Amino acid sequence: MTASAAEGTSALFTSVGVALDGLLMRAMAMVVDASLAPTPEQAALIRATAAPYLSEDLQRNPRRFFDFLEKMPDRMPVPISERLRRTVSGGVIVSRQFLSNYQRYFETEAEALAWLRNQ
């Protein structure tokens, strides 16, 4: 076999290998998609299940729907303040701030780094 024939054979095997690789990757993607992605019926059921929690009333005043929170003051979440609300195509962007009485152990980053170096 000549050098040019060997190169041609190698190129043929490479082309066949690339084609088989592409077919197998596509087949694996289809298997993963079929096994993990919900069917249209399941997707509709998921949306219907989530619908009560997406209502405007619940989003505006969640305490009205979770009155048990008032009965457990020791388990109350930290106060939350809404910092931003912006409507976008397909939904709303909301930014909230969770207030807490957390105090850092170290006052500065330098103190924290010095402590880490001594460990």
Buried (B, 14 or more C-beta within 10 A) or exposed (E): EEEEEEEEEEEEEEEEEEEEEEEEEEEEEEEEEEEEEEEEEEEEEEEEEEEEEEEEEEEEEEEEEEEEEEEEEEEEEEEEEEEEEEEEEEEEEEEEEEEEEEEEEEEEEEEEEEEEEEE
